[in-house]
Amino acid sequence: MNTKIEQLINNIETVILGKRGVIEKIVCAMIAGGHVLIEDVPGVGKTLLAETLAKSVSGTFGRIQFTPDLIPSDVIGYSNYNRYRHPY
């Protein structure tokens, strides 16, 4: 395995203990430019894993609490175009 990737996995593993397989899969998805949906019971470190990965690669971290009434505009926002409004 690439030394840089191994260092990244080892760095994350200093925070998230006993989940090397999961860490490897998430790092692999990140390198491939893919997406990951992490599902598990509450309190097992899903958010901490994502936050630690972001910090390890000098990235940013944001969290969205999904609820049944969540709609796409809650995540990406929206724009409202009014064609009758004068520009001045």
C-alpha positions as a printed Julia matrix, in Angstrom:
88×3 Matrix{Float64}:
   0.0    0.0     0.0
   1.13   3.54   -0.71
   3.01   5.1     2.22
   0.89   8.28    2.21
  -2.34   6.27    2.24
  -1.0    4.07    5.04
  -0.08   7.19    7.05
  -3.58   8.59    6.51
  -5.22   5.35    7.68
  -2.9    5.11   10.69
  -3.64   8.74   11.6
  -7.39   8.12   11.53
  -6.89   4.91   13.49
  -5.38   6.88   16.38
  -8.85   8.38   16.9
 -11.15   5.59   15.67
 -10.09   2.33   17.32
 -10.88  -1.14   15.99
 -12.44  -0.08   12.69
  -9.53  -0.43   10.27
 -11.61  -2.17    7.6
 -14.18   0.61    7.6
 -11.46   3.26    7.55
  -9.77   1.6     4.57
 -13.03   1.46    2.63
 -13.84   5.11    3.31
 -10.34   6.25    2.33
 -10.6    4.14   -0.83
 -13.93   5.78   -1.71
 -12.44   9.24   -1.12
  -9.46   8.5    -3.38
 -11.79   7.17   -6.07
 -13.9   10.34   -5.86
 -16.96   8.43   -4.71
 -19.56   8.87   -2.02
 -20.18   6.95    1.18
 -23.34   6.52    3.22
 -22.44   5.41    6.73
 -25.28   3.66    8.52
 -25.05   2.19   12.01
 -26.59   2.45   15.44
 -26.16   5.72   17.37
 -22.96   6.34   19.26
 -20.45   4.23   17.34
 -18.4    7.11   15.9
 -19.77   7.72   12.41
 -19.57  11.49   12.7
 -16.2   11.33   14.44
 -14.85   9.16   11.6
 -16.0   11.62    8.94
 -14.67  14.6    10.89
 -11.32  12.89   11.53
 -10.95  12.02    7.83
 -11.67  15.63    6.85
  -9.12  16.98    9.34
  -6.53  14.4     8.24
  -6.62  15.63    4.66
  -7.01  19.34    5.58
 -10.57  19.27    4.27
 -13.77  20.74    5.58
 -16.48  18.95    7.51
 -20.2   19.59    7.55
 -22.98  17.51    9.0
 -26.64  17.31    8.03
 -29.15  15.66   10.34
 -31.49  13.76    8.05
 -35.15  13.76    8.98
 -38.19  12.44    7.08
 -39.18  15.95    6.0
 -35.76  16.91    4.57
 -35.92  18.17    0.99
 -33.06  18.87   -1.45
 -33.32  22.66   -1.05
 -32.55  22.21    2.67
 -29.15  20.86    1.64
 -28.2   22.82   -1.49
 -30.4   25.91   -1.11
 -32.47  27.45   -3.86
 -32.76  30.57   -5.96
 -35.97  32.39   -6.75
 -36.02  34.07  -10.14
 -38.55  36.86  -10.53
 -38.76  37.85  -14.19
 -41.03  40.82  -13.46
 -38.61  42.58  -11.12
 -36.8   45.57  -12.62
 -33.0   45.53  -12.3
 -32.92  49.17  -11.11
